[in-house]
Amino acid sequence: MLTLTDNARAAVQDIAERAGLPEQGGLRIAPSPAQDGSFELSLVAEAPAGDSVIDAERAKVYLEPETSAVLADQQLDAVQSEEGPGFLLAAQG
């Protein structure tokens, strides 16, 4: 299952709080509509039906079912830039 680094957990918590999401709100990762192997990130107020839920100390990440399988062995990290946090995926290990 996808895991989160401490940086990613903090970034997801911060983004959700700044957006005023309810406690069950979080970051959702789904395939990009362009279908080019990339992913789309969005903020949601709750988990859509069928999504996998990663709850890392109040930081919630929801994975669309297809995405959940593709990212099963990945780790989500976050880096800060002038534009705000950016997210990166890397193989666990």
Summary of the structure (lengths in Angstrom):
residues: 93
radius of gyration: 12.4
end to end distance: 12.8
largest distance: 34.9
contacts: 257
relative contact order: 0.26
helix: 20%
strand: 43%
